[in-house]
Amino acid sequence: MVTTPTKLVVTPTAIHDVLIIEPKVFGDERGWFTESFNAQDFALATGLKVDFVQDNHSFSRQWTLRGLHYQLEHTQGKLVRVVAGSVFDVAVDIRQDSPSYGKWVGVELSAENHKQMWIPIGLAHGFLVLSETAEFLYKTTDYYHSQSEVCLAWNDPTVGIEWPMPQGVTPNMNAKDSAGLLWDATPKF
């Protein structure tokens, strides 16, 4: 864990360049306040200079699974967070020259813990809603490009993500996510 003179605490993960970011939350009897993003603090705390061009906001019901998505063109770095409820957020390293190639990392992001995850270009990303409902926000470094989007199968046995779902629960997914490609068939970086 690295504490900087900024209002952020940055914790590295098992995947190179994937970071957990915790902004300082100022609270009292009235409630709380936090800067959800400050470009200067982000650059100082992470060593990264990124330009975000698009913000996305989704609402999902419990056991909805979205992903694992990435784009081959208009590749995106993502800074993700939850503003209502909680999710299990996952990144899978598909960078062939990475020491963590083929590995995954997951963390619970919630409105209560204020954690964010930085997911660099070259990783597939998805999340599972743990709470009754959740609102998920993410900033991206490039625009959505449906023609180059790829979906890695959420349950690929080679990757082996351990989704925190109760026995017998089937995730709620759209057709695109249900038809995700297996590891051997997915294009890599």
URURMO-V928124 format. One record per backbone hydrogen bond with DSSP energy under -1.0 kcal/mol. NH is the residue of the N-H (numbers start at 0). CO is the residue of the C=O. E is the energy in kcal/mol with one decimal. If there is no record, write none. Layout:
nh=NH co=CO e=E
nh=NH co=CO e=E
//
This chain:
nh=1 co=9 e=-3.0
nh=3 co=7 e=-1.2
nh=8 co=21 e=-2.1
nh=9 co=1 e=-2.3
nh=10 co=19 e=-2.9
nh=12 co=17 e=-1.2
nh=17 co=14 e=-1.9
nh=18 co=117 e=-1.4
nh=19 co=10 e=-2.9
nh=20 co=115 e=-2.6
nh=21 co=8 e=-2.9
nh=23 co=6 e=-2.9
nh=25 co=32 e=-3.1
nh=27 co=30 e=-2.4
nh=30 co=27 e=-1.3
nh=32 co=25 e=-2.1
nh=41 co=37 e=-2.9
nh=42 co=38 e=-2.4
nh=43 co=39 e=-2.3
nh=44 co=40 e=-2.9
nh=45 co=41 e=-2.3
nh=46 co=42 e=-2.2
nh=52 co=139 e=-2.8
nh=53 co=139 e=-1.3
nh=55 co=137 e=-2.7
nh=57 co=135 e=-2.9
nh=59 co=133 e=-2.4
nh=61 co=131 e=-2.2
nh=62 co=128 e=-2.5
nh=63 co=60 e=-1.8
nh=64 co=171 e=-2.4
nh=65 co=126 e=-2.6
nh=68 co=124 e=-3.0
nh=69 co=149 e=-1.6
nh=71 co=147 e=-2.4
nh=77 co=118 e=-3.0
nh=78 co=138 e=-2.1
nh=79 co=116 e=-2.5
nh=80 co=136 e=-2.5
nh=82 co=134 e=-2.3
nh=83 co=134 e=-1.1
nh=86 co=108 e=-2.6
nh=87 co=127 e=-2.7
nh=88 co=106 e=-3.0
nh=89 co=125 e=-3.1
nh=90 co=104 e=-2.3
nh=91 co=123 e=-2.5
nh=92 co=102 e=-2.6
nh=93 co=121 e=-2.1
nh=97 co=94 e=-2.1
nh=100 co=97 e=-1.5
nh=101 co=92 e=-3.0
nh=102 co=99 e=-2.4
nh=104 co=90 e=-2.1
nh=106 co=88 e=-2.1
nh=108 co=86 e=-2.2
nh=110 co=84 e=-2.3
nh=113 co=109 e=-1.5
nh=115 co=20 e=-2.3
nh=116 co=79 e=-1.9
nh=117 co=18 e=-2.8
nh=118 co=77 e=-3.3
nh=123 co=91 e=-2.5
nh=124 co=68 e=-2.1
nh=125 co=89 e=-2.1
nh=126 co=65 e=-2.3
nh=127 co=87 e=-2.0
nh=128 co=63 e=-2.4
nh=129 co=85 e=-2.2
nh=130 co=85 e=-1.5
nh=133 co=59 e=-2.2
nh=134 co=83 e=-2.3
nh=135 co=57 e=-2.5
nh=136 co=80 e=-3.1
nh=137 co=55 e=-2.3
nh=138 co=78 e=-2.5
nh=139 co=53 e=-2.8
nh=140 co=76 e=-1.8
nh=147 co=144 e=-1.7
nh=148 co=145 e=-1.0
nh=149 co=69 e=-3.3
nh=151 co=67 e=-2.8
nh=152 co=180 e=-3.5
nh=155 co=152 e=-1.4
nh=159 co=155 e=-2.7
nh=162 co=160 e=-1.1
nh=164 co=162 e=-2.2
nh=168 co=165 e=-2.1
nh=171 co=62 e=-2.5
nh=177 co=173 e=-2.2
nh=178 co=174 e=-1.4
nh=179 co=176 e=-1.3
nh=180 co=150 e=-3.1
nh=184 co=181 e=-1.5
nh=188 co=93 e=-2.5
//
